[in-house]
Amino acid sequence: MITLAILVIYALILTALLAYNGLREDNDIPSHPAGDKINRILIIGATGGTGLQLVEQAIEKGFFVTALVRNPDKFKIKHSQLQVVKGDVLDFGSIEKAVQGQDAVVSALGHKQFFGPTRILSEGTANIIRAMEKAGVKRLICETSLGIGASAGRMGLYYTFFVIPFILPFYFWDKIRQEQIISESATEWVIVRPSMLTNGKRSGKYRHGTGIGNYLWTARISRADVADFMLNRLSDNTYLGKAVGVSR
């Protein structure tokens, strides 16, 4: 019982820290005016579940897409509106080159190094923003997750008391740094915080805004619907300068 109590207290303390250190709706974050029409977009994390959906749906919507991947030979999507380039978010030179000529950047950056300290998300995002500011690219749409800032605890009990504290604590702490770097940038940014991701089909039926998720059970949303919501932010200014939740 003592061990269980200690583990519960640890999970609650971590949740409180993720809430306190993350972005909240009451942060005084300036929004930016709408920019020029967006035609060309760079997609970061294009080989991941959300990233693949972003590429396919962006092409479907008529965007000219550049997909940044580590190994272009393994990327299976081919299209006349798609350019696949080799790069690594931790290599500023490759990011700088990929950002040139783009109208916006859409990031679904992730990794699987869960069980140790990591700064891949934050350092990679810092490189993306540095390259954008140098090239004059304004719009940034970035996927993070529910469970931090104002959405702390809203991944449900399973995530709050098991997944986040015992599997993903370093990952989520780096998401805190990642969001902070974005919020301090001069970009026209939107942070998208989905609930638990699934491989379901795109429905177009989902909730977004504040108060998304649930403190008890695990809310879900398909990667396809997350990609749909993210791409719609390229032409909509409602959530500029905000971290917004999205879920079924």
Order of alpha helices (4+ residues) and beta strands (2+ residues): alpha-beta-alpha-beta-beta-alpha-beta-alpha-beta-alpha-beta-beta-beta-beta-alpha-beta
